[in-house]
Amino acid sequence: LSASDENSISRLADELLRAAVERDASDIHLEPLKDKMRVRFRQDGVLIHFQDFPKEIMPALTSRIKILCEVDITEKRRHQGGRFYFDFPGGHIDLRVSFYVTVHGEKIVMRLLNRKGVLLDIEDVGLSQRILTRFKQDALYLPSGVIIITGPTGSGKTTTVYSCINHINDPQTSIITAEEPVEYIIDGISQCSINPKINLTFEETLRHIVRQDPDVIVIGEIRDKFSAEVSVQAALTGHKVLTTFHTEDSIGGLVRLLNMNIEAFLISSTVVSVMAQRLLRKICPHCVTNYKPTPTELQRIGYSPNDIRNVEFRTGTGCGHCQYTGYKGRVGIFELLILDEMVRSAIIEQKTSQDIRKISIESTGLVTLLEDGLVKAAAGLTTIEEVLRSLPRLQKPRPLSELQRLLEG
């Protein structure tokens, strides 16, 4: 592979993209190190080493990707960002690219958007039976109010939002969105991709959205006081609003709105539900085996050996099917907060998040992320290790038998 040969560089770029698509990666990292260029893929939320290349090819590869993104190829001292489409046999993907200047040269990260293009039904997102029923009856089917889906980047929020819209999409309903960018295209919905470059900003779009006589408004994400106020106002005028937010858990979503200086009484009268979520890696079905949690693991969860007497946990030993990781695919973990009178009063009295959490567990049957994760680990879907790696441990979980009753009903 010579850095001077344009064809081989183009071919390499294509091969990397195709390899990432085959492995269903969400991001490609091209990293210049001191003596080589390292390529890693994020698969199922974890970075996995793919291959190393001689560092001499990095400048040519960088230029190739910059040309695809139509960004300035002469600028090597400042960070840049762009996007491009990649067509391959069997489909196309939309890539969002970031060029970041490091001491060894530019590091490139490409995020693969809409790589599946598969719209999940709300039934298939991974909510346990009772939570799903509650979410539909007490949030999704309500005529108005704000529904917030919250979690860190890559926790599957967008997928959940789309599955909700898909579920309530019918000829009698007008649904309109402001997204950055639109990731799935759904028939029968008016979707807008924000583009600040041409001054099609979030603010501008949100101003116009309410004049479009919508029933349901989808706001890609609440990112500042302005978008939070628009959401609340739209809910007050009788609209159903679906939006996402970056917070640790469901109560965090409410607290964050309070911290944005939105009036407590407005939050308590418009937000109908906050759902926090995470994606945990699923155990590979080809190398699954029984597993006994170590005393340290139990201690970190807050359980005694007695608490898991009759429970079979599992893990993956690693095989050719899962690239020796022991995991294949992912499963959603959820925490659903439905605001009832007790929670609404707690917000108005501006109680601490700990108090609100306690009230939610007692009065609305809230099951925490950690608890949902433990039930799914006990069902052999994921491992204790994944639960400990990814879920917030804010308080001691209740006994498994009680949780299984609360979730499965």
HELIX and SHEET records of a PDB file:
HELIX    1   1 GLU A    6  GLU A   22  1                                  17    
HELIX    2   2 LYS A   55  ILE A   57  5                                   3    
HELIX    3   3 MET A   58  CYS A   69  1                                  12    
HELIX    4   4 ILE A  122  ASP A  124  5                                   3    
HELIX    5   5 GLN A  129  PHE A  135  1                                   7    
HELIX    6   6 LYS A  136  LEU A  140  3                                   5    
HELIX    7   7 LYS A  157  ILE A  168  1                                  12    
HELIX    8   8 PRO A  196  ILE A  198  5                                   3    
HELIX    9   9 PHE A  202  ILE A  209  1                                   8    
HELIX   10  10 VAL A  210  GLN A  212  5                                   3    
HELIX   11  11 LYS A  225  LEU A  236  1                                  12    
HELIX   12  12 SER A  250  ASN A  259  1                                  10    
HELIX   13  13 ALA A  264  THR A  270  1                                   7    
HELIX   14  14 PRO A  295  ILE A  301  1                                   7    
HELIX   15  15 PRO A  305  ILE A  308  5                                   4    
HELIX   16  16 GLY A  320  CYS A  322  5                                   3    
HELIX   17  17 GLU A  341  ILE A  348  1                                   8    
HELIX   18  18 SER A  353  THR A  364  1                                  12    
HELIX   19  19 LEU A  369  ALA A  378  1                                  10    
HELIX   20  20 ILE A  384  SER A  390  1                                   7    
HELIX   21  21 LEU A  400  GLU A  408  1                                   9    
SHEET    1   A 6 VAL A  46  PRO A  54  0                                        
SHEET    2   A 6 LYS A  36  GLN A  43 -1                                        
SHEET    3   A 6 ASP A  27  PRO A  32 -1                                        
SHEET    4   A 6 GLY A 105  LEU A 113 -1                                        
SHEET    5   A 6 GLY A  91  THR A 102 -1                                        
SHEET    6   A 6 GLN A  80  PHE A  88 -1                                        
SHEET    1   B 7 SER A 190  SER A 193  0                                        
SHEET    2   B 7 ILE A 175  GLU A 179  1                                        
SHEET    3   B 7 VAL A 216  ILE A 219  1                                        
SHEET    4   B 7 LYS A 240  PHE A 245  1                                        
SHEET    5   B 7 GLY A 145  THR A 150  1                                        
SHEET    6   B 7 VAL A 271  ILE A 283  1                                        
SHEET    7   B 7 TYR A 327  ILE A 338 -1                                        
SHEET    1   C 2 VAL A 288  TYR A 291  0                                        
SHEET    2   C 2 PHE A 313  GLY A 316 -1                                        
END                                                                             
